[in-house]
Each structure stands twice: as structure tokens, then as C-alpha cells.
Amino acid sequence: MARNHYYLDLEYTDKLKSLAELFADINALHPFRDGNGRTQREFISGLAKVNGINLDFKLVEGTEMIIASSESTKGDITKLLLLFNRIANSIPSDEQLKYIDQYILDTEIRERLKSNI
């Protein structure tokens, strides 16, 4: 992810696709006994904000997320990507810069990312 400049070099639709793919990958790992969904949503939301995108997961019904997540672990991100597209909206660049400062700890990478906005 850092190698890919946290997806900042991608077009909007490619960013959403990359975020959905990463969400699916993390979901497949299921690293925690409890709280996987909340952790995934929080992490992906933060990464999306670094990319100038707000993902409003409050707009998602529980069963819709379960179905999309389940299918994504089988390699089909179609429903997850549709869901992401529906709940996504752009945030202003000044807000995006705030999230880059908040989430990207490496100073050199942070300044490089900010210079691209």
C-alpha cells in the first residue's frame, strides 16, 4: 500500500476498487476473534479519507454488508464495490490534508503525498 502511495496516484474509480479489494483481503484474513467488521470499516474509512473520499458506512444495512463481505471472501467484490460506490463522496482537499497529517506517520511520505494534492 505504501509502495502504491496509499492509492493517491489512482483515479477515483480505481481508488474505490482498490479500497474494496483491500477490504475483502482483510475480511478474508479475519484476524480478530471479535470486532473484525468494525476494525475493517474504521481502517478503510481512514485510508479513504487520506484519498479524499468519505465512506459513510452508516448508510449500509447489516445484511447488505454481510452478503457483500461474504461474496468478497470468495473472490467476487462486485457487491462490495457497488456498496462502496453508493456510500462514497468526495471531501475537500483541505480536509484530505488533515487526514494525511493524522494517519501518515512517516514525515517524508506524508510530505510527498501532500505535494501531490
Secondary structure, 3 states (H helix, E strand, C coil): CCCCHHHCCCCHHHHHHHHHHHHHHHHHHCCCCCCHHHHHHHHHHHHHHHCCEEECHHHCCHHHHHHHHHHHHCCCCHHHHHHHHHHEEECCHHHHHHHHHHHCCCHHHHHHHHHCC
